[in-house]
Amino acid sequence: MSSNLSSMSPKAHEDQIHGSKYPLINRFQEYLGEFVYGGIDGSVTTFAVVAGAAGAALESSVVIILGFANLFADGFAMSVGSYLSTKSEKENYKKHEKIEYWEVDHLPEKEKEEIRDIYRAKGFEGQILEDIVATITADRDRWVDVMMKEELEMSEETKSPWAMGAVTFLSFQLFGFIPLLVFVLDYLKLFSDRENMFLYASILTGLVFVLIGYLKAMVNQTKIIRSILETFFLGAAAAALAYWVGDVLEKMIT
């Protein structure tokens, strides 16, 4: 094992650590997290609606109405939240960046001393420290960039707010539709086993939970089995609660 690692190029070693053995995932890495969590929310909330409706023994048409209402309303709300969150991060960064530019222009000695303090705390001293300060402060943009990262511990958000919102909405619709598929087919007279519709919907949704758990493990670089089981059981718990509530309410009202 050690001989394989030692024979790797630095780039290959870095790719193995950061997950570049998954080319498609790496290509969309910055948006994959949002896609995964949009999918989790879409599948869990829609399946909870389906489970609640099944517990209340509602007709397919009612399940479809409730399910699609959740798909579009909750999906839109989540995508708006993702858009606003990303936009807010970008605006907050720009606000502090503007302040740093003003301080560099109007309080250069104070800002130089802050750079000196930052790198002194990292263990640099003497002429090396002064050379670092001189190099950084020689370029205004570099100076501000260092202050943003080292003093404020802020990094610029590179993701598009519109893309984040769109990815969230698309993922919510895509994964959230799966729990409704059997009921849509039943409504269209393309499904004959009406007594087991909820069972089939549960199986399809379970497969979705497994897929999302796998993708979540890729995003977070965690253990695949653990991520799958976590996603599966959390989704199942939400569905079981919704089914129980639907069943109880159906008995109370009728």
C-alpha positions as CSV (number, residue, x, y, z in Angstrom):
1,M,0.0,0.0,0.0
2,S,2.8,2.4,1.0
3,S,4.7,1.6,-2.2
4,N,1.6,2.5,-4.3
5,L,1.3,5.9,-2.5
6,S,5.0,6.7,-2.8
7,S,4.9,6.0,-6.6
8,M,2.0,8.4,-7.1
9,S,2.6,11.8,-8.5
10,P,1.7,14.7,-6.2
11,K,-1.4,15.5,-8.4
12,A,-2.6,11.9,-8.3
13,H,-2.1,11.8,-4.5
14,E,-4.1,15.0,-4.1
15,D,-6.8,13.7,-6.4
16,Q,-7.1,10.6,-4.4
17,I,-7.5,12.6,-1.1
18,H,-10.0,15.1,-2.5
19,G,-12.0,12.7,-4.5
20,S,-11.0,13.3,-8.1
21,K,-11.5,9.6,-8.8
22,Y,-15.1,10.7,-9.3
23,P,-14.8,12.8,-12.4
24,L,-18.5,13.7,-12.8
25,I,-18.9,14.5,-9.1
26,N,-15.8,16.7,-9.2
27,R,-17.0,18.6,-12.2
28,F,-20.1,19.7,-10.3
29,Q,-18.6,19.6,-6.8
30,E,-19.5,23.1,-5.8
31,Y,-23.1,22.5,-6.5
32,L,-23.4,18.9,-5.6
33,G,-23.9,19.6,-1.9
34,E,-26.9,21.7,-2.7
35,F,-28.2,19.1,-5.1
36,V,-27.9,16.4,-2.4
37,Y,-29.6,18.4,0.4
38,G,-32.3,19.6,-1.9
39,G,-32.9,15.9,-2.8
40,I,-33.0,14.9,0.8
41,D,-35.6,17.5,1.7
42,G,-37.7,16.8,-1.4
43,S,-37.8,13.1,-1.0
44,V,-38.4,13.1,2.8
45,T,-41.1,15.8,2.9
46,T,-43.0,14.4,-0.1
47,F,-42.8,10.9,1.2
48,A,-44.1,12.2,4.5
49,V,-47.1,13.6,2.7
50,V,-47.6,10.3,0.9
51,A,-47.3,8.4,4.2
52,G,-49.7,10.7,6.0
53,A,-52.2,10.4,3.2
54,A,-51.8,6.6,3.2
55,G,-52.3,6.5,6.9
56,A,-55.6,8.4,6.4
57,A,-56.6,6.1,3.5
58,L,-56.9,9.0,1.0
59,E,-57.6,8.5,-2.7
60,S,-54.8,8.8,-5.2
61,S,-56.1,12.0,-6.6
62,V,-55.9,13.6,-3.1
63,V,-52.4,12.3,-2.6
64,I,-51.3,13.7,-5.9
65,I,-52.8,17.2,-5.0
66,L,-51.1,17.2,-1.6
67,G,-47.9,15.9,-3.0
68,F,-47.5,18.3,-5.9
69,A,-48.6,21.2,-3.7
70,N,-45.7,20.3,-1.4
71,L,-43.3,19.7,-4.4
72,F,-43.8,23.1,-5.9
73,A,-44.4,25.3,-2.8
74,D,-41.8,23.8,-0.5
75,G,-39.4,23.3,-3.4
76,F,-39.7,27.0,-4.4
77,A,-39.3,28.1,-0.8
78,M,-36.2,26.1,-0.3
79,S,-34.7,27.3,-3.6
80,V,-35.4,30.9,-2.6
81,G,-33.7,30.3,0.7
82,S,-30.6,28.8,-1.0
83,Y,-30.5,31.8,-3.4
84,L,-30.8,34.4,-0.6
85,S,-28.3,32.6,1.5
86,T,-25.6,32.5,-1.2
87,K,-26.4,36.1,-2.3
88,S,-26.1,37.2,1.4
89,E,-22.7,35.6,1.7
90,K,-21.4,37.3,-1.4
91,E,-22.8,40.7,-0.3
92,N,-21.3,40.3,3.2
93,Y,-17.9,39.5,1.7
94,K,-18.0,42.5,-0.6
95,K,-19.0,44.7,2.3
96,H,-16.0,43.7,4.4
97,E,-13.7,43.8,1.4
98,K,-14.8,47.4,0.8
99,I,-13.9,48.3,4.4
100,E,-10.5,46.6,4.1
101,Y,-9.7,48.6,0.9
102,W,-10.6,51.8,2.7
103,E,-8.4,50.9,5.7
104,V,-5.5,50.0,3.4
105,D,-5.9,53.4,1.6
106,H,-6.4,55.5,4.7
107,L,-4.7,53.6,7.5
108,P,-1.8,51.9,5.8
109,E,0.6,51.8,8.8
110,K,-2.1,50.3,11.0
111,E,-2.9,47.6,8.4
112,K,0.8,46.9,7.9
113,E,1.2,46.3,11.6
114,E,-1.8,43.9,11.5
115,I,-0.1,41.9,8.7
116,R,3.1,41.9,10.8
117,D,1.1,40.6,13.8
118,I,-0.6,37.9,11.8
119,Y,2.7,36.5,10.5
120,R,4.5,37.0,13.7
121,A,1.9,34.7,15.3
122,K,2.8,32.1,12.6
123,G,6.4,32.0,13.9
124,F,8.1,34.5,11.5
125,E,10.4,37.1,12.8
126,G,13.3,39.4,12.0
127,Q,14.1,40.1,8.3
128,I,12.0,37.3,7.0
129,L,9.0,38.8,8.7
130,E,9.7,42.2,7.2
131,D,10.2,40.8,3.8
132,I,6.8,39.0,4.0
133,V,5.1,42.3,5.1
134,A,6.8,44.2,2.3
135,T,5.8,41.7,-0.3
136,I,2.2,41.5,0.7
137,T,1.7,45.2,1.1
138,A,3.4,46.0,-2.2
139,D,0.2,44.9,-4.0
140,R,-3.1,46.5,-2.9
141,D,-5.3,43.6,-4.0
142,R,-3.0,41.0,-2.5
143,W,-2.9,43.0,0.7
144,V,-6.7,43.1,1.0
145,D,-7.0,39.4,0.0
146,V,-4.6,38.4,2.8
147,M,-6.5,40.6,5.3
148,M,-9.8,39.0,4.3
149,K,-8.5,35.5,4.7
150,E,-6.1,35.9,7.7
151,E,-7.7,38.6,9.8
152,L,-11.4,38.1,9.0
153,E,-11.2,34.4,8.0
154,M,-13.5,35.0,5.1
155,S,-13.3,33.5,1.6
156,E,-15.2,34.8,-1.4
157,E,-18.2,32.8,-2.4
158,T,-17.7,31.7,-6.0
159,K,-21.1,30.0,-6.6
160,S,-23.9,31.8,-8.4
161,P,-27.0,32.5,-6.3
162,W,-29.2,31.8,-9.3
163,A,-27.5,28.5,-10.0
164,M,-27.7,27.5,-6.3
165,G,-31.4,28.2,-6.3
166,A,-32.0,26.4,-9.6
167,V,-30.0,23.3,-8.5
168,T,-32.0,23.1,-5.2
169,F,-35.3,23.4,-7.0
170,L,-34.4,20.9,-9.7
171,S,-33.2,18.4,-7.1
172,F,-36.2,18.9,-4.9
173,Q,-38.6,18.2,-7.9
174,L,-36.6,15.2,-9.2
175,F,-36.3,13.3,-6.0
176,G,-39.5,14.5,-4.5
177,F,-41.5,13.2,-7.4
178,I,-40.4,9.5,-6.8
179,P,-42.7,8.9,-3.8
180,L,-45.7,10.2,-5.9
181,L,-44.9,8.1,-9.0
182,V,-47.0,5.1,-8.1
183,F,-50.0,7.3,-7.3
184,V,-49.7,9.2,-10.6
185,L,-49.6,5.9,-12.4
186,D,-52.7,4.7,-10.5
187,Y,-54.5,7.9,-11.4
188,L,-53.6,7.4,-15.1
189,K,-54.9,3.8,-14.9
190,L,-51.4,2.4,-15.5
191,F,-51.1,0.6,-12.1
192,S,-53.3,-2.3,-11.1
193,D,-52.1,-3.3,-7.6
194,R,-54.0,-0.6,-5.7
195,E,-53.8,-2.4,-2.3
196,N,-50.0,-2.2,-2.3
197,M,-49.4,1.3,-3.7
198,F,-47.9,2.6,-0.5
199,L,-45.6,-0.5,-0.3
200,Y,-44.3,0.2,-3.8
201,A,-43.9,3.9,-3.1
202,S,-42.0,3.0,0.1
203,I,-39.6,0.8,-1.9
204,L,-39.0,3.4,-4.5
205,T,-38.4,6.1,-1.9
206,G,-36.1,3.7,0.0
207,L,-34.0,3.4,-3.1
208,V,-33.9,7.2,-3.4
209,F,-32.7,7.4,0.2
210,V,-29.9,5.0,-0.6
211,L,-28.8,7.0,-3.6
212,I,-28.9,10.3,-1.7
213,G,-27.0,8.7,1.2
214,Y,-24.3,7.6,-1.3
215,L,-24.1,11.1,-2.9
216,K,-23.9,12.7,0.6
217,A,-21.0,10.4,1.5
218,M,-19.2,11.6,-1.7
219,V,-19.8,15.3,-0.8
220,N,-18.7,15.0,2.8
221,Q,-16.1,12.3,2.2
222,T,-17.6,10.1,4.9
223,K,-18.3,6.4,5.2
224,I,-20.8,5.3,2.5
225,I,-22.6,2.7,4.5
226,R,-23.0,5.0,7.5
227,S,-24.3,7.9,5.3
228,I,-26.8,5.6,3.5
229,L,-28.1,4.2,6.8
230,E,-28.4,7.6,8.3
231,T,-30.4,9.0,5.4
232,F,-32.5,5.9,5.1
233,F,-33.5,5.8,8.8
234,L,-34.1,9.5,9.1
235,G,-36.4,9.4,6.1
236,A,-38.2,6.3,7.4
237,A,-38.7,7.9,10.8
238,A,-40.3,11.0,9.2
239,A,-42.5,8.8,7.1
240,A,-43.5,6.7,10.1
241,L,-44.5,9.7,12.1
242,A,-46.5,11.2,9.2
243,Y,-48.3,7.8,8.7
244,W,-49.2,7.6,12.4
245,V,-50.5,11.2,12.4
246,G,-52.6,10.5,9.3
247,D,-54.0,7.3,10.8
248,V,-54.8,8.9,14.1
249,L,-56.5,11.9,12.5
250,E,-58.5,9.7,10.1
251,K,-59.9,7.7,13.0
252,M,-60.7,10.9,15.0
253,I,-62.4,12.7,12.2
254,T,-64.4,9.9,10.6
